[in-house]
Amino acid sequence: MFFLKNKVGLAPLADYSDYPFRKIAKEFGADFTFTEMISSDALAQGIKKTYKYLPREDEKNIGVQLFGHEPKNFSDSARLLKDKAEWIDINAGCPVKKVVRRGAGAALLKDLERLKEIIYAVKSQVDVPVGVKIRVGYEENNVENIVHSLNESQPDYIIIHGRTREEFYSGNARKDYFKKLNFSPLGASGDIFTQKDIDYYFNEQNVDFMVIARGAIGNPWIFNNTAPTIGEIYETTLKHLSLMVKEYEEVIAINKFKKFLVAYTKGIYGAKEQRKKLSSLKSEKDVIEYMDELMDKNKKRI
């Protein structure tokens, strides 16, 4: 059986899926996680600061995602990852301009021969599964042609995000094309925010697995299909905060955590007004006081 069959995991998310967030996701039931995308160029060149993105010794069921343009650097990176990655994912979907400008990420959808060469290069170096994460196209939806072409390089899976590169994250992700694709295993990505979305992909589109990105930010409960109480939101927010402070210098941790703080408290009474204080948060103590104030506002309503 395919190693990710019927599983739901945390997607590779630049600036989000770091070690603390992966720990939170796993605690709440994510079947697997990915690292943030790692530059194959930097890894191949032995740039040490890149190593902090690699899986930790205590992590299980985690894939490493690489991005880049040069097949040789992918090959060299894969060789370095032989004993560190349970599987390797090739990023051919990132829409960010500075990535695409370098011929990486979604730019590879315009050069499928190079993308296939990259897949071959990685597979030649490792015995672990090698897959690719793509979008439905660059400027227009031609996902059937892309998948048909990539099949020649025999990736162990393909994850598809239902938008083109030009659409970035605007509009709604397409979700109704998986049944048309002559490839397996397929993973779904894009606009997975509820259990209903998960059920649709598994039951209506027959995907093999899926990765949740924005839908998990501030909502790790999506992995266990529960609705948190305000108390549970408070506890989880501060637990995530504590993990961040242990991982980074405090000021850096707080700045990185602010986007999670906004997501965790979204929809809570008083949160919108409370956000005016975000810029003043400099320490773990500041964030705890911020959350305490928000909880007090809600207790007064009961």
Secondary structure, 3 states (H helix, E strand, C coil): CCCCCCEEEECCCCCCCCHHHHHHHHHCCCCCEECCCEEHHHHHCCCHHHHHHCCCCCCCCEEEEEECCCHHHHHHHHHHCCCCCCEEEEEECCCCHHHHCCCCHHHHHHCHHHHHHHHHHHHCCCCCCEEEEEEEECCCCCHHHHHHHHHHHCCCCEEEEEEECCCCCCCCCCCCCHHHCCCCCEEEECCCCCHHHHHHHHHHCCCCEEEECHHHCCCHHHHCCCCCCHHHHHHHHHHHHHHHHHHCCHHHHHHHHHHHHHHHHCCCCCHHHHHHHHHHCCCHHHHHHHHHHHHHHHHCCC
